Amino acid sequence: MGVQDVLSRKTGVIVGDDVRRLFDYAQEKGFAIPAINVTSSSTVVAALEAARDSKAPIILQVSQGGAAFFAGKGVDNKNQEASIAGAIAFAHYARSLAPSYNIPVVLHSDHCAKKLLPWLDGMLDADEAYYKIHGEPLFSSHMIDLSEEDHADNIAETKRYFQRAAKMNQWLEMEIGITGGEEDGVDNTGVDSSRLYTQPEEVFAVYEALAPISPNFSIAAAFGNVHGVYKPGNVRLHPELLGKHQVYAKEQTKSSKKHPLYLVFHGGSGSEQSDFDTAIKNGVVKVNVDTDCQYAYLTGIRDYILNKKDYLMSSVGNPDGEDKPNKKYFDPRVWVREGEKTMSAKITTNLKIFHNVNTL
Ligand SMILES: [Zn+2]
């Protein structure tokens, strides 16, 4: 018995109720799925390879900046054109490739703050166009993050977007409370620390607003999360608070499920095993990992360049002879591959930490 036994589509990009089945299964078995921020075909490959080798499902996600990078930094992004085009390109690329890896893959877009909503609108337009032809959205899920707005506004606007997504049976992740730190130009480094911890009543208000529309939504409820890696001691995570959200929601709904809420862990880089264990025990199904993977991708390329420096200073001529060609050292398939290997190794470690190995 494994993930693939509960899915209607066993490999490739999964959508609709399969996403919920995956998360239900993860909650039941006590593991979480890493959501890897990808910015290129190379980082997609690194993530897929790690998941395949660990026999695990995976979530690939693009941020607004990552999506623009997919399009190319030379494309103007003033009305989110690059972020929309890049996100669509990413989704088609991943959809084409995922079946070759024989694992289930969730396609997701990361934080979308109020000022970035035209990006989400553009992706939803593409989802609807895809839905007309294929009967399913292009992306498995999106995130809307209006956590910087007033609580009532956040819920009302999120509900409006969820009504649109639910027509395609698409998953929606929302954020309540604030993730500290800085990511993609949204700087929350100076925010009041009380807003970094969400209350059970606030979380349940989200559930009450969204559950009548569709069960396919998750909540990133802040519990002291911060984007980026900080020195130990600088971040006080309280994943045990997530248990209180579940208990409160269970009392209110009289749900027979152990965990009525699907929860998401943001800012996973640099956290402790015990934090992940507590979070997963309390119904976290998705953990975002970005910073650690960025650094891991660099290390492979960095070490290659430093070790092979004398073979990289000119296209011909190295310590073996002044007429020796260096093509086999500067071919991007050689040095970019080194980054893929180290990023993949990092994701393999994350899969172990989240108890998501041999889960297919
Ligand atoms: Zn985040």
Residues whose N, C-alpha, C, O or C-beta is under 5 A from the ligand:
A	BS01	ZN	T179 H266 G267
